[in-house]
């Protein structure tokens, strides 16, 4: 079973074969909806998610790329 941890693990997320199941995406949206009590917070979350998916901002820095390729959250 896929999880949000899988979705946010850069090693997997940025792999060309990455294709999360729809249940992961639904879970992601439901989680954000619960977290974002204010519309402004929801917009900020979506903006950060777009940066993560697009490898922009801090997510595109060399150190972030090196870390996602060489380190795992459980290390």
C-alpha positions in Angstrom: 0.0 0.0 0.0 1.3 3.4 -0.9 1.4 6.2 1.6 2.0 9.9 1.8 5.5 9.1 3.0 6.1 7.4 -0.3 4.7 10.5 -2.1 7.0 12.9 -0.3 10.1 10.7 -0.5 12.2 12.6 -3.1 14.1 9.5 -4.1 10.9 8.0 -5.4 8.9 11.1 -6.2 11.4 12.5 -8.7 12.0 9.1 -10.4 10.7 9.0 -13.9 8.5 5.9 -13.1 6.8 7.6 -10.1 3.0 7.2 -10.4 1.2 7.3 -7.1 -2.2 5.5 -6.9 -5.3 7.6 -6.8 -5.9 6.6 -3.1 -2.6 8.4 -2.2 -3.6 11.6 -4.0 -7.1 11.5 -2.3 -5.4 10.9 1.1 -3.1 13.9 0.4 -6.0 16.2 -0.4 -8.0 15.0 2.6 -5.0 15.6 4.9 -4.4 19.1 3.6 -8.1 19.9 3.8 -8.1 18.9 7.5 -4.9 20.9 8.1 -5.9 24.0 6.3 -8.6 25.5 8.5 -8.2 28.8 6.7 -8.3 29.3 3.0 -5.0 31.2 3.1 -3.3 28.2 4.7 -4.6 25.9 2.0 -3.3 28.2 -0.7 0.2 28.3 1.0 0.2 24.5 1.2 -0.7 24.1 -2.5 2.0 26.6 -3.5 4.6 24.6 -1.6 3.4 21.4 -3.1 3.7 22.9 -6.6 7.3 23.9 -5.8 8.0 20.4 -4.5 6.6 18.7 -7.6 8.3 21.2 -9.9 11.7 21.0 -8.1 11.6 24.8 -7.6 12.9 27.0 -4.8 14.6 25.2 -2.0 13.6 21.8 -3.5 15.7 22.6 -6.6 18.9 23.5 -4.7 21.9 21.2 -5.3 22.0 20.2 -1.6 18.3 19.2 -1.7 18.8 17.1 -4.9 22.0 15.5 -3.5 20.2 14.7 -0.2 17.2 13.1 -1.8 19.4 10.9 -3.9 21.7 9.8 -1.1 19.7 10.0 2.2 16.6 8.4 3.3 14.3 9.6 6.1 15.1 6.6 8.3 18.8 7.2 8.2 
